[in-house]
Amino acid sequence: MSQFIDARTSQNASLANSIAIPILVINTPQLFGQIGLITDNIGANPRVQFTGTVTVQLPLALVGVTITVVRGTLSTDPVIYSATSTFSLSVLAPQVITFSASDFNPPITPQLTYTAFISSNLLGTIRVGPENFEGSLYSD
């Protein structure tokens, strides 16, 4: 039977159009969420489940937006999830990107830190909110 260990939420922007953070360097990860999960009393087969949301306003061009989740704090740390969404020229309204991911059997340390990044392959992409990143830790 699974046992709940810990859960955390990183809420960067709660409302639509509540921020305006441009992505100023193409294909360069920009942090939008970070959580630390405490591993006290953890059993066998630990696993972490994530969900997140990022909303972006796109330039009028073919653009790819990538979400990456790493185990650690730097974009160069081990990647546990990465996905790219490509949007067409006809997209005018802000685009909500949602994702779910998991990390099965991570190395156990006193705290597991996960960081979510966003990047774009074109200038003119603006993070407008809402943005959140959350994770829950379970074990057997």
A tleap script that builds the chain and sets N, CA, C and O, in Angstrom:
source leaprc.protein.ff14SB
mol = sequence {
  NMET SER GLN PHE ILE ASP ALA ARG THR SER
  GLN ASN ALA SER LEU ALA ASN SER ILE ALA
  ILE PRO ILE LEU VAL ILE ASN THR PRO GLN
  LEU PHE GLY GLN ILE GLY LEU ILE THR ASP
  ASN ILE GLY ALA ASN PRO ARG VAL GLN PHE
  THR GLY THR VAL THR VAL GLN LEU PRO LEU
  ALA LEU VAL GLY VAL THR ILE THR VAL VAL
  ARG GLY THR LEU SER THR ASP PRO VAL ILE
  TYR SER ALA THR SER THR PHE SER LEU SER
  VAL LEU ALA PRO GLN VAL ILE THR PHE SER
  ALA SER ASP PHE ASN PRO PRO ILE THR PRO
  GLN LEU THR TYR THR ALA PHE ILE SER SER
  ASN LEU LEU GLY THR ILE ARG VAL GLY PRO
  GLU ASN PHE GLU GLY SER LEU TYR SER CASP
}
set mol.1.N position { 0.843 -1.182 0.000 }
set mol.1.CA position { 0.000 0.000 0.000 }
set mol.1.C position { 0.887 1.244 0.000 }
set mol.1.O position { 1.867 1.311 0.742 }
set mol.2.N position { 0.549 2.210 -0.819 }
set mol.2.CA position { 1.316 3.449 -0.915 }
set mol.2.C position { 1.142 4.311 0.320 }
set mol.2.O position { 0.090 4.324 0.961 }
set mol.3.N position { 2.207 5.028 0.631 }
set mol.3.CA position { 2.198 5.933 1.779 }
set mol.3.C position { 2.564 7.330 1.293 }
set mol.3.O position { 3.572 7.518 0.611 }
set mol.4.N position { 1.740 8.303 1.647 }
set mol.4.CA position { 2.029 9.695 1.338 }
set mol.4.C position { 3.150 10.179 2.259 }
set mol.4.O position { 3.094 9.964 3.469 }
set mol.5.N position { 4.171 10.833 1.689 }
set mol.5.CA position { 5.303 11.332 2.475 }
set mol.5.C position { 5.281 12.859 2.592 }
set mol.5.O position { 5.364 13.389 3.700 }
set mol.6.N position { 5.170 13.570 1.468 }
set mol.6.CA position { 5.230 15.034 1.499 }
set mol.6.C position { 4.659 15.591 0.195 }
set mol.6.O position { 4.599 14.888 -0.814 }
set mol.7.N position { 4.240 16.860 0.223 }
set mol.7.CA position { 3.775 17.570 -0.971 }
set mol.7.C position { 4.119 19.043 -0.826 }
set mol.7.O position { 4.096 19.596 0.274 }
set mol.8.N position { 4.435 19.661 -1.939 }
set mol.8.CA position { 4.760 21.097 -1.948 }
set mol.8.C position { 4.203 21.735 -3.216 }
set mol.8.O position { 3.987 21.075 -4.233 }
set mol.9.N position { 3.979 23.041 -3.114 }
set mol.9.CA position { 3.498 23.818 -4.250 }
set mol.9.C position { 4.356 25.064 -4.411 }
set mol.9.O position { 4.705 25.725 -3.434 }
set mol.10.N position { 4.685 25.372 -5.645 }
set mol.10.CA position { 5.352 26.619 -5.992 }
set mol.10.C position { 4.372 27.395 -6.867 }
set mol.10.O position { 4.138 27.036 -8.021 }
set mol.11.N position { 3.808 28.454 -6.311 }
set mol.11.CA position { 2.796 29.245 -7.011 }
set mol.11.C position { 3.406 30.588 -7.359 }
set mol.11.O position { 3.466 31.485 -6.518 }
set mol.12.N position { 3.858 30.728 -8.593 }
set mol.12.CA position { 4.518 31.955 -9.004 }
set mol.12.C position { 3.525 33.052 -9.379 }
set mol.12.O position { 3.758 34.226 -9.093 }
set mol.13.N position { 2.425 32.676 -10.014 }
set mol.13.CA position { 1.409 33.651 -10.413 }
set mol.13.C position { 0.058 32.950 -10.377 }
set mol.13.O position { -0.140 31.949 -11.065 }
set mol.14.N position { -0.856 33.459 -9.594 }
set mol.14.CA position { -2.148 32.797 -9.402 }
set mol.14.C position { -3.193 33.151 -10.443 }
set mol.14.O position { -4.120 32.373 -10.670 }
set mol.15.N position { -3.067 34.292 -11.074 }
set mol.15.CA position { -4.131 34.789 -11.938 }
set mol.15.C position { -3.665 34.972 -13.379 }
set mol.15.O position { -2.479 35.171 -13.641 }
set mol.16.N position { -4.611 34.901 -14.299 }
set mol.16.CA position { -4.327 35.173 -15.700 }
set mol.16.C position { -3.860 36.614 -15.867 }
set mol.16.O position { -4.414 37.531 -15.262 }
set mol.17.N position { -2.854 36.799 -16.679 }
set mol.17.CA position { -2.307 38.127 -16.996 }
set mol.17.C position { -1.852 38.901 -15.767 }
set mol.17.O position { -1.929 40.129 -15.740 }
set mol.18.N position { -1.379 38.187 -14.750 }
set mol.18.CA position { -0.927 38.856 -13.525 }
set mol.18.C position { 0.570 39.146 -13.536 }
set mol.18.O position { 1.068 39.840 -12.650 }
set mol.19.N position { 1.287 38.629 -14.518 }
set mol.19.CA position { 2.714 38.913 -14.672 }
set mol.19.C position { 2.994 39.197 -16.142 }
set mol.19.O position { 2.152 38.935 -17.001 }
set mol.20.N position { 4.156 39.723 -16.425 }
set mol.20.CA position { 4.606 39.948 -17.803 }
set mol.20.C position { 6.124 39.782 -17.812 }
set mol.20.O position { 6.866 40.761 -17.744 }
set mol.21.N position { 6.574 38.529 -17.897 }
set mol.21.CA position { 7.996 38.219 -17.841 }
set mol.21.C position { 8.440 37.728 -19.217 }
set mol.21.O position { 8.125 36.602 -19.602 }
set mol.22.N position { 9.166 38.559 -19.958 }
set mol.22.CA position { 9.600 38.131 -21.290 }
set mol.22.C position { 10.724 37.101 -21.204 }
set mol.22.O position { 11.549 37.132 -20.291 }
set mol.23.N position { 10.737 36.201 -22.163 }
set mol.23.CA position { 11.867 35.283 -22.323 }
set mol.23.C position { 12.824 35.987 -23.273 }
set mol.23.O position { 12.556 36.104 -24.469 }
set mol.24.N position { 13.949 36.456 -22.727 }
set mol.24.CA position { 14.839 37.358 -23.449 }
set mol.24.C position { 15.979 36.675 -24.202 }
set mol.24.O position { 16.627 37.296 -25.045 }
set mol.25.N position { 16.226 35.399 -23.899 }
set mol.25.CA position { 17.300 34.671 -24.584 }
set mol.25.C position { 16.709 33.374 -25.115 }
set mol.25.O position { 16.151 32.591 -24.346 }
set mol.26.N position { 16.820 33.135 -26.411 }
set mol.26.CA position { 16.203 31.944 -26.980 }
set mol.26.C position { 16.911 30.677 -26.512 }
set mol.26.O position { 18.124 30.651 -26.301 }
set mol.27.N position { 16.102 29.624 -26.359 }
set mol.27.CA position { 16.579 28.294 -25.952 }
set mol.27.C position { 17.391 28.296 -24.662 }
set mol.27.O position { 18.262 27.448 -24.471 }
set mol.28.N position { 17.105 29.247 -23.779 }
set mol.28.CA position { 17.779 29.330 -22.483 }
set mol.28.C position { 16.736 29.147 -21.386 }
set mol.28.O position { 15.796 29.937 -21.296 }
set mol.29.N position { 16.886 28.109 -20.543 }
set mol.29.CA position { 15.878 27.834 -19.508 }
set mol.29.C position { 15.717 28.992 -18.521 }
set mol.29.O position { 16.690 29.594 -18.066 }
set mol.30.N position { 14.454 29.277 -18.209 }
set mol.30.CA position { 14.091 30.317 -17.247 }
set mol.30.C position { 13.250 29.646 -16.155 }
set mol.30.O position { 12.223 29.034 -16.451 }
set mol.31.N position { 13.680 29.759 -14.909 }
set mol.31.CA position { 13.008 29.110 -13.785 }
set mol.31.C position { 11.609 29.689 -13.585 }
set mol.31.O position { 11.424 30.906 -13.603 }
set mol.32.N position { 10.618 28.799 -13.391 }
set mol.32.CA position { 9.283 29.279 -13.025 }
set mol.32.C position { 8.720 28.566 -11.807 }
set mol.32.O position { 7.669 28.969 -11.308 }
set mol.33.N position { 9.373 27.524 -11.308 }
set mol.33.CA position { 8.885 26.846 -10.115 }
set mol.33.C position { 9.944 25.957 -9.503 }
set mol.33.O position { 10.776 25.380 -10.203 }
set mol.34.N position { 9.900 25.851 -8.165 }
set mol.34.CA position { 10.862 25.003 -7.456 }
set mol.34.C position { 10.220 24.496 -6.171 }
set mol.34.O position { 9.570 25.245 -5.442 }
set mol.35.N position { 10.420 23.195 -5.907 }
set mol.35.CA position { 9.882 22.595 -4.684 }
set mol.35.C position { 10.944 21.728 -4.033 }
set mol.35.O position { 11.838 21.213 -4.704 }
set mol.36.N position { 10.838 21.570 -2.716 }
set mol.36.CA position { 11.697 20.667 -1.966 }
set mol.36.C position { 10.822 19.724 -1.161 }
set mol.36.O position { 9.985 20.163 -0.373 }
set mol.37.N position { 11.016 18.433 -1.359 }
set mol.37.CA position { 10.211 17.420 -0.683 }
set mol.37.C position { 11.049 16.733 0.387 }
set mol.37.O position { 12.143 16.243 0.106 }
set mol.38.N position { 10.536 16.697 1.610 }
set mol.38.CA position { 11.224 16.087 2.749 }
set mol.38.C position { 11.004 14.577 2.706 }
set mol.38.O position { 9.886 14.113 2.480 }
set mol.39.N position { 12.080 13.812 2.924 }
set mol.39.CA position { 12.008 12.356 2.771 }
set mol.39.C position { 11.961 11.603 4.095 }
set mol.39.O position { 12.212 10.397 4.103 }
set mol.40.N position { 11.654 12.251 5.208 }
set mol.40.CA position { 11.554 11.561 6.503 }
set mol.40.C position { 10.576 10.391 6.417 }
set mol.40.O position { 9.523 10.495 5.787 }
set mol.41.N position { 10.934 9.281 7.056 }
set mol.41.CA position { 10.085 8.086 7.145 }
set mol.41.C position { 9.714 7.492 5.789 }
set mol.41.O position { 8.641 6.911 5.629 }
set mol.42.N position { 10.596 7.641 4.828 }
set mol.42.CA position { 10.308 7.110 3.502 }
set mol.42.C position { 10.549 5.608 3.478 }
set mol.42.O position { 11.469 5.109 4.126 }
set mol.43.N position { 9.725 4.898 2.734 }
set mol.43.CA position { 9.861 3.449 2.583 }
set mol.43.C position { 10.504 3.100 1.255 }
set mol.43.O position { 11.231 3.899 0.665 }
set mol.44.N position { 10.223 1.896 0.801 }
set mol.44.CA position { 10.774 1.412 -0.465 }
set mol.44.C position { 10.032 2.029 -1.652 }
set mol.44.O position { 8.917 2.532 -1.512 }
set mol.45.N position { 10.659 1.980 -2.798 }
set mol.45.CA position { 10.070 2.433 -4.067 }
set mol.45.C position { 9.523 3.862 -4.011 }
set mol.45.O position { 8.339 4.074 -4.273 }
set mol.46.N position { 10.359 4.836 -3.677 }
set mol.46.CA position { 9.867 6.214 -3.661 }
set mol.46.C position { 9.511 6.674 -5.074 }
set mol.46.O position { 10.124 6.251 -6.054 }
set mol.47.N position { 8.518 7.540 -5.154 }
set mol.47.CA position { 8.141 8.125 -6.434 }
set mol.47.C position { 7.535 9.500 -6.195 }
set mol.47.O position { 6.860 9.747 -5.196 }
set mol.48.N position { 7.797 10.366 -7.133 }
set mol.48.CA position { 7.309 11.739 -7.059 }
set mol.48.C position { 6.414 11.972 -8.276 }
set mol.48.O position { 6.754 11.588 -9.395 }
set mol.49.N position { 5.281 12.599 -8.041 }
set mol.49.CA position { 4.378 12.944 -9.128 }
set mol.49.C position { 4.233 14.464 -9.166 }
set mol.49.O position { 4.064 15.115 -8.135 }
set mol.50.N position { 4.302 15.011 -10.382 }
set mol.50.CA position { 4.278 16.457 -10.585 }
set mol.50.C position { 3.135 16.863 -11.491 }
set mol.50.O position { 2.682 16.092 -12.338 }
set mol.51.N position { 2.680 18.086 -11.296 }
set mol.51.CA position { 1.817 18.764 -12.253 }
set mol.51.C position { 2.256 20.218 -12.297 }
set mol.51.O position { 2.890 20.718 -11.368 }
set mol.52.N position { 1.915 20.878 -13.373 }
set mol.52.CA position { 2.260 22.286 -13.483 }
set mol.52.C position { 1.512 22.960 -14.607 }
set mol.52.O position { 0.954 22.316 -15.495 }
set mol.53.N position { 1.517 24.279 -14.540 }
set mol.53.CA position { 0.865 25.124 -15.539 }
set mol.53.C position { 1.732 26.350 -15.781 }
set mol.53.O position { 2.253 26.959 -14.847 }
set mol.54.N position { 1.873 26.694 -17.036 }
set mol.54.CA position { 2.528 27.941 -17.432 }
set mol.54.C position { 1.682 28.538 -18.547 }
set mol.54.O position { 1.229 27.818 -19.437 }
set mol.55.N position { 1.467 29.843 -18.505 }
set mol.55.CA position { 0.712 30.501 -19.562 }
set mol.55.C position { 1.610 31.528 -20.237 }
set mol.55.O position { 2.260 32.335 -19.573 }
set mol.56.N position { 1.636 31.485 -21.570 }
set mol.56.CA position { 2.504 32.374 -22.337 }
set mol.56.C position { 1.719 33.090 -23.417 }
set mol.56.O position { 0.773 32.549 -23.990 }
set mol.57.N position { 2.133 34.321 -23.682 }
set mol.57.CA position { 1.664 35.073 -24.845 }
set mol.57.C position { 2.763 34.934 -25.885 }
set mol.57.O position { 3.934 35.181 -25.598 }
set mol.58.N position { 2.386 34.541 -27.084 }
set mol.58.CA position { 3.365 34.215 -28.112 }
set mol.58.C position { 3.464 35.302 -29.173 }
set mol.58.O position { 2.502 36.034 -29.408 }
set mol.59.N position { 4.630 35.408 -29.818 }
set mol.59.CA position { 4.741 36.311 -30.964 }
set mol.59.C position { 3.976 35.707 -32.145 }
set mol.59.O position { 3.660 34.517 -32.128 }
set mol.60.N position { 3.681 36.494 -33.145 }
set mol.60.CA position { 2.966 36.005 -34.323 }
set mol.60.C position { 3.954 35.304 -35.255 }
set mol.60.O position { 4.306 35.816 -36.318 }
set mol.61.N position { 4.380 34.148 -34.837 }
set mol.61.CA position { 5.324 33.351 -35.618 }
set mol.61.C position { 5.250 31.915 -35.124 }
set mol.61.O position { 4.682 31.652 -34.064 }
set mol.62.N position { 5.813 30.995 -35.875 }
set mol.62.CA position { 5.883 29.603 -35.453 }
set mol.62.C position { 6.876 29.517 -34.307 }
set mol.62.O position { 8.055 29.827 -34.481 }
set mol.63.N position { 6.407 29.098 -33.133 }
set mol.63.CA position { 7.253 29.117 -31.939 }
set mol.63.C position { 7.115 27.795 -31.194 }
set mol.63.O position { 6.040 27.196 -31.147 }
set mol.64.N position { 8.223 27.357 -30.615 }
set mol.64.CA position { 8.239 26.169 -29.771 }
set mol.64.C position { 8.578 26.565 -28.350 }
set mol.64.O position { 9.553 27.277 -28.110 }
set mol.65.N position { 7.768 26.101 -27.402 }
set mol.65.CA position { 7.987 26.381 -25.992 }
set mol.65.C position { 8.278 25.050 -25.300 }
set mol.65.O position { 7.521 24.090 -25.441 }
set mol.66.N position { 9.383 25.001 -24.550 }
set mol.66.CA position { 9.797 23.765 -23.895 }
set mol.66.C position { 9.699 23.906 -22.384 }
set mol.66.O position { 10.154 24.892 -21.806 }
set mol.67.N position { 9.098 22.904 -21.757 }
set mol.67.CA position { 9.039 22.793 -20.300 }
set mol.67.C position { 10.015 21.687 -19.911 }
set mol.67.O position { 9.998 20.606 -20.500 }
set mol.68.N position { 10.862 21.954 -18.923 }
set mol.68.CA position { 11.829 20.974 -18.445 }
set mol.68.C position { 11.776 20.938 -16.924 }
set mol.68.O position { 11.757 21.984 -16.275 }
set mol.69.N position { 11.752 19.732 -16.352 }
set mol.69.CA position { 11.816 19.544 -14.903 }
set mol.69.C position { 13.089 18.761 -14.610 }
set mol.69.O position { 13.351 17.721 -15.215 }
set mol.70.N position { 13.882 19.284 -13.664 }
set mol.70.CA position { 15.126 18.618 -13.280 }
set mol.70.C position { 15.076 18.243 -11.803 }
set mol.70.O position { 14.365 18.862 -11.011 }
set mol.71.N position { 15.844 17.219 -11.454 }
set mol.71.CA position { 16.042 16.874 -10.043 }
set mol.71.C position { 17.264 17.660 -9.606 }
set mol.71.O position { 18.395 17.270 -9.897 }
set mol.72.N position { 17.044 18.756 -8.914 }
set mol.72.CA position { 18.107 19.663 -8.495 }
set mol.72.C position { 17.655 21.092 -8.673 }
set mol.72.O position { 16.458 21.376 -8.712 }
set mol.73.N position { 18.618 21.996 -8.781 }
set mol.73.CA position { 18.299 23.426 -8.870 }
set mol.73.C position { 18.794 24.093 -10.148 }
set mol.73.O position { 18.409 25.225 -10.441 }
set mol.74.N position { 19.633 23.416 -10.903 }
set mol.74.CA position { 20.216 24.002 -12.108 }
set mol.74.C position { 19.665 23.329 -13.351 }
set mol.74.O position { 19.311 22.151 -13.315 }
set mol.75.N position { 19.591 24.059 -14.439 }
set mol.75.CA position { 19.068 23.482 -15.684 }
set mol.75.C position { 19.950 22.355 -16.209 }
set mol.75.O position { 19.521 21.585 -17.069 }
set mol.76.N position { 21.176 22.249 -15.703 }
set mol.76.CA position { 22.088 21.186 -16.114 }
set mol.76.C position { 21.983 19.940 -15.240 }
set mol.76.O position { 22.654 18.945 -15.516 }
set mol.77.N position { 21.155 19.968 -14.190 }
set mol.77.CA position { 20.947 18.802 -13.328 }
set mol.77.C position { 20.156 17.740 -14.090 }
set mol.77.O position { 19.633 18.023 -15.168 }
set mol.78.N position { 20.059 16.518 -13.548 }
set mol.78.CA position { 19.374 15.445 -14.273 }
set mol.78.C position { 17.938 15.804 -14.654 }
set mol.78.O position { 17.123 16.163 -13.804 }
set mol.79.N position { 17.650 15.700 -15.939 }
set mol.79.CA position { 16.314 15.997 -16.457 }
set mol.79.C position { 15.421 14.792 -16.203 }
set mol.79.O position { 15.775 13.662 -16.537 }
set mol.80.N position { 14.259 15.044 -15.608 }
set mol.80.CA position { 13.303 13.953 -15.406 }
set mol.80.C position { 12.068 14.110 -16.294 }
set mol.80.O position { 11.262 13.188 -16.415 }
set mol.81.N position { 11.927 15.296 -16.919 }
set mol.81.CA position { 10.805 15.511 -17.828 }
set mol.81.C position { 11.139 16.667 -18.750 }
set mol.81.O position { 11.703 17.674 -18.322 }
set mol.82.N position { 10.787 16.514 -20.023 }
set mol.82.CA position { 10.950 17.599 -20.977 }
set mol.82.C position { 9.943 17.398 -22.104 }
set mol.82.O position { 9.785 16.291 -22.618 }
set mol.83.N position { 9.265 18.475 -22.482 }
set mol.83.CA position { 8.316 18.419 -23.597 }
set mol.83.C position { 8.278 19.775 -24.276 }
set mol.83.O position { 8.384 20.818 -23.631 }
set mol.84.N position { 8.127 19.739 -25.594 }
set mol.84.CA position { 8.033 20.960 -26.380 }
set mol.84.C position { 6.668 21.035 -27.043 }
set mol.84.O position { 6.214 20.078 -27.671 }
set mol.85.N position { 6.022 22.182 -26.896 }
set mol.85.CA position { 4.770 22.464 -27.591 }
set mol.85.C position { 5.063 23.460 -28.691 }
set mol.85.O position { 5.730 24.468 -28.458 }
set mol.86.N position { 4.576 23.191 -29.880 }
set mol.86.CA position { 4.784 24.094 -31.010 }
set mol.86.C position { 3.455 24.735 -31.361 }
set mol.86.O position { 2.437 24.057 -31.502 }
set mol.87.N position { 3.482 26.045 -31.500 }
set mol.87.CA position { 2.266 26.801 -31.764 }
set mol.87.C position { 2.356 27.449 -33.146 }
set mol.87.O position { 3.435 27.857 -33.575 }
set mol.88.N position { 1.230 27.541 -33.833 }
set mol.88.CA position { 1.206 28.055 -35.192 }
set mol.88.C position { 1.100 29.574 -35.222 }
set mol.88.O position { 0.981 30.234 -34.189 }
set mol.89.N position { 1.146 30.100 -36.430 }
set mol.89.CA position { 1.080 31.555 -36.627 }
set mol.89.C position { -0.282 32.144 -36.253 }
set mol.89.O position { -0.380 33.346 -36.006 }
set mol.90.N position { -1.320 31.330 -36.207 }
set mol.90.CA position { -2.663 31.843 -35.985 }
set mol.90.C position { -3.037 31.995 -34.511 }
set mol.90.O position { -4.152 32.414 -34.200 }
set mol.91.N position { -2.135 31.664 -33.613 }
set mol.91.CA position { -2.444 31.721 -32.182 }
set mol.91.C position { -2.288 33.165 -31.691 }
set mol.91.O position { -1.192 33.725 -31.722 }
set mol.92.N position { -3.393 33.757 -31.240 }
set mol.92.CA position { -3.352 35.145 -30.755 }
set mol.92.C position { -3.522 35.241 -29.249 }
set mol.92.O position { -2.886 36.081 -28.612 }
set mol.93.N position { -4.353 34.413 -28.677 }
set mol.93.CA position { -4.643 34.476 -27.239 }
set mol.93.C position { -3.520 33.806 -26.445 }
set mol.93.O position { -2.787 32.980 -26.990 }
set mol.94.N position { -3.381 34.153 -25.167 }
set mol.94.CA position { -2.400 33.456 -24.330 }
set mol.94.C position { -2.656 31.950 -24.339 }
set mol.94.O position { -3.803 31.504 -24.365 }
set mol.95.N position { -1.578 31.181 -24.317 }
set mol.95.CA position { -1.660 29.731 -24.376 }
set mol.95.C position { -1.299 29.123 -23.030 }
set mol.95.O position { -0.247 29.418 -22.462 }
set mol.96.N position { -2.181 28.272 -22.530 }
set mol.96.CA position { -1.958 27.585 -21.263 }
set mol.96.C position { -1.292 26.246 -21.573 }
set mol.96.O position { -1.809 25.446 -22.352 }
set mol.97.N position { -0.140 26.018 -20.951 }
set mol.97.CA position { 0.574 24.757 -21.103 }
set mol.97.C position { 0.506 24.040 -19.765 }
set mol.97.O position { 0.979 24.557 -18.754 }
set mol.98.N position { -0.080 22.855 -19.759 }
set mol.98.CA position { -0.131 22.058 -18.541 }
set mol.98.C position { 0.658 20.780 -18.764 }
set mol.98.O position { 0.783 20.303 -19.892 }
set mol.99.N position { 1.191 20.228 -17.676 }
set mol.99.CA position { 1.974 19.009 -17.799 }
set mol.99.C position { 1.863 18.192 -16.521 }
set mol.99.O position { 1.538 18.710 -15.452 }
set mol.100.N position { 2.140 16.917 -16.659 }
set mol.100.CA position { 2.284 16.038 -15.508 }
set mol.100.C position { 3.488 15.153 -15.779 }
set mol.100.O position { 3.762 14.785 -16.921 }
set mol.101.N position { 4.203 14.818 -14.714 }
set mol.101.CA position { 5.432 14.045 -14.838 }
set mol.101.C position { 5.613 13.219 -13.581 }
set mol.101.O position { 4.913 13.416 -12.588 }
set mol.102.N position { 6.559 12.292 -13.632 }
set mol.102.CA position { 6.866 11.497 -12.451 }
set mol.102.C position { 8.342 11.156 -12.423 }
set mol.102.O position { 9.013 11.143 -13.455 }
set mol.103.N position { 8.833 10.884 -11.237 }
set mol.103.CA position { 10.218 10.465 -11.021 }
set mol.103.C position { 10.159 9.230 -10.132 }
set mol.103.O position { 9.855 9.326 -8.943 }
set mol.104.N position { 10.453 8.068 -10.716 }
set mol.104.CA position { 10.367 6.821 -9.970 }
set mol.104.C position { 11.727 6.443 -9.409 }
set mol.104.O position { 12.726 6.434 -10.129 }
set mol.105.N position { 11.760 6.133 -8.127 }
set mol.105.CA position { 12.952 5.661 -7.423 }
set mol.105.C position { 14.114 6.667 -7.463 }
set mol.105.O position { 15.230 6.304 -7.836 }
set mol.106.N position { 13.857 7.926 -7.082 }
set mol.106.CA position { 14.948 8.905 -7.044 }
set mol.106.C position { 15.920 8.555 -5.922 }
set mol.106.O position { 15.546 7.860 -4.978 }
set mol.107.N position { 17.166 9.029 -6.012 }
set mol.107.CA position { 18.104 8.794 -4.906 }
set mol.107.C position { 17.614 9.523 -3.659 }
set mol.107.O position { 17.219 10.686 -3.734 }
set mol.108.N position { 17.638 8.853 -2.531 }
set mol.108.CA position { 17.087 9.436 -1.307 }
set mol.108.C position { 18.140 10.275 -0.598 }
set mol.108.O position { 19.211 9.790 -0.234 }
set mol.109.N position { 17.813 11.518 -0.417 }
set mol.109.CA position { 18.587 12.484 0.353 }
set mol.109.C position { 17.610 13.089 1.363 }
set mol.109.O position { 16.408 12.852 1.238 }
set mol.110.N position { 18.060 13.851 2.346 }
set mol.110.CA position { 17.106 14.431 3.305 }
set mol.110.C position { 16.006 15.270 2.649 }
set mol.110.O position { 14.890 15.355 3.161 }
set mol.111.N position { 16.332 15.884 1.518 }
set mol.111.CA position { 15.334 16.654 0.769 }
set mol.111.C position { 15.565 16.445 -0.713 }
set mol.111.O position { 16.698 16.524 -1.188 }
set mol.112.N position { 14.487 16.176 -1.450 }
set mol.112.CA position { 14.547 16.094 -2.905 }
set mol.112.C position { 14.085 17.429 -3.463 }
set mol.112.O position { 12.966 17.866 -3.196 }
set mol.113.N position { 14.942 18.073 -4.234 }
set mol.113.CA position { 14.606 19.362 -4.821 }
set mol.113.C position { 14.359 19.176 -6.314 }
set mol.113.O position { 15.124 18.511 -7.012 }
set mol.114.N position { 13.277 19.777 -6.781 }
set mol.114.CA position { 12.927 19.740 -8.201 }
set mol.114.C position { 12.680 21.172 -8.676 }
set mol.114.O position { 12.106 21.993 -7.961 }
set mol.115.N position { 13.128 21.447 -9.900 }
set mol.115.CA position { 13.001 22.780 -10.466 }
set mol.115.C position { 12.393 22.678 -11.854 }
set mol.115.O position { 12.774 21.814 -12.644 }
set mol.116.N position { 11.447 23.561 -12.149 }
set mol.116.CA position { 10.789 23.604 -13.452 }
set mol.116.C position { 11.257 24.842 -14.217 }
set mol.116.O position { 11.305 25.949 -13.681 }
set mol.117.N position { 11.596 24.620 -15.477 }
set mol.117.CA position { 12.088 25.688 -16.356 }
set mol.117.C position { 11.219 25.772 -17.606 }
set mol.117.O position { 10.575 24.803 -18.008 }
set mol.118.N position { 11.222 26.953 -18.204 }
set mol.118.CA position { 10.574 27.170 -19.491 }
set mol.118.C position { 11.586 27.834 -20.417 }
set mol.118.O position { 12.395 28.652 -19.981 }
set mol.119.N position { 11.534 27.479 -21.685 }
set mol.119.CA position { 12.364 28.145 -22.686 }
set mol.119.C position { 11.570 28.252 -23.981 }
set mol.119.O position { 10.579 27.549 -24.180 }
set mol.120.N position { 12.022 29.140 -24.852 }
set mol.120.CA position { 11.353 29.360 -26.125 }
set mol.120.C position { 12.410 29.445 -27.220 }
set mol.120.O position { 13.535 29.882 -26.978 }
set mol.121.N position { 12.038 29.025 -28.416 }
set mol.121.CA position { 12.985 29.099 -29.522 }
set mol.121.C position { 12.840 30.386 -30.334 }
set mol.121.O position { 13.393 30.509 -31.426 }
set mol.122.N position { 12.082 31.351 -29.780 }
set mol.122.CA position { 11.865 32.606 -30.488 }
set mol.122.C position { 11.669 33.745 -29.491 }
set mol.122.O position { 10.960 33.590 -28.497 }
set mol.123.N position { 12.290 34.874 -29.755 }
set mol.123.CA position { 12.076 36.047 -28.908 }
set mol.123.C position { 10.648 36.552 -29.087 }
set mol.123.O position { 10.038 36.376 -30.141 }
set mol.124.N position { 10.133 37.176 -28.047 }
set mol.124.CA position { 8.780 37.708 -28.090 }
set mol.124.C position { 7.806 36.889 -27.266 }
set mol.124.O position { 6.649 37.281 -27.118 }
set mol.125.N position { 8.247 35.756 -26.724 }
set mol.125.CA position { 7.411 34.944 -25.847 }
set mol.125.C position { 7.400 35.582 -24.463 }
set mol.125.O position { 8.455 35.897 -23.912 }
set mol.126.N position { 6.216 35.770 -23.906 }
set mol.126.CA position { 6.068 36.433 -22.606 }
set mol.126.C position { 5.256 35.537 -21.672 }
set mol.126.O position { 4.168 35.081 -22.025 }
set mol.127.N position { 5.794 35.290 -20.483 }
set mol.127.CA position { 5.063 34.552 -19.447 }
set mol.127.C position { 4.050 35.505 -18.819 }
set mol.127.O position { 4.419 36.561 -18.305 }
set mol.128.N position { 2.767 35.128 -18.863 }
set mol.128.CA position { 1.731 36.047 -18.398 }
set mol.128.C position { 0.923 35.531 -17.206 }
set mol.128.O position { 0.136 36.283 -16.632 }
set mol.129.N position { 1.099 34.287 -16.829 }
set mol.129.CA position { 0.369 33.730 -15.697 }
set mol.129.C position { -0.991 33.205 -16.094 }
set mol.129.O position { -1.586 33.668 -17.068 }
set mol.130.N position { -1.478 32.250 -15.350 }
set mol.130.CA position { -0.934 31.722 -14.100 }
set mol.130.C position { 0.246 30.781 -14.333 }
set mol.130.O position { 0.456 30.264 -15.431 }
set mol.131.N position { 1.015 30.579 -13.245 }
set mol.131.CA position { 2.137 29.642 -13.235 }
set mol.131.C position { 2.145 28.904 -11.903 }
set mol.131.O position { 2.076 29.523 -10.841 }
set mol.132.N position { 2.228 27.590 -11.964 }
set mol.132.CA position { 2.391 26.817 -10.742 }
set mol.132.C position { 3.147 25.534 -11.045 }
set mol.132.O position { 3.198 25.075 -12.186 }
set mol.133.N position { 3.731 24.967 -10.001 }
set mol.133.CA position { 4.472 23.711 -10.085 }
set mol.133.C position { 4.290 23.026 -8.747 }
set mol.133.O position { 4.564 23.613 -7.701 }
set mol.134.N position { 3.831 21.794 -8.775 }
set mol.134.CA position { 3.587 21.095 -7.512 }
set mol.134.C position { 4.003 19.641 -7.632 }
set mol.134.O position { 4.007 19.062 -8.719 }
set mol.135.N position { 4.351 19.066 -6.493 }
set mol.135.CA position { 4.766 17.670 -6.490 }
set mol.135.C position { 4.410 16.991 -5.184 }
set mol.135.O position { 4.330 17.624 -4.131 }
set mol.136.N position { 4.196 15.677 -5.279 }
set mol.136.CA position { 3.888 14.853 -4.120 }
set mol.136.C position { 4.808 13.650 -4.132 }
set mol.136.O position { 5.089 13.072 -5.182 }
set mol.137.N position { 5.285 13.274 -2.921 }
set mol.137.CA position { 6.195 12.156 -2.745 }
set mol.137.C position { 5.449 11.015 -2.066 }
set mol.137.O position { 4.773 11.216 -1.057 }
set mol.138.N position { 5.578 9.812 -2.631 }
set mol.138.CA position { 4.955 8.599 -2.095 }
set mol.138.C position { 6.009 7.500 -2.007 }
set mol.138.O position { 7.041 7.565 -2.675 }
set mol.139.N position { 5.748 6.504 -1.191 }
set mol.139.CA position { 6.598 5.315 -1.127 }
set mol.139.C position { 5.734 4.125 -0.717 }
set mol.139.O position { 4.563 4.277 -0.367 }
set mol.140.N position { 6.338 2.939 -0.768 }
set mol.140.CA position { 5.636 1.724 -0.334 }
set mol.140.C position { 5.854 1.511 1.141 }
set mol.140.O position { 5.348 0.541 1.706 }
savepdb mol mol.pdb
quit
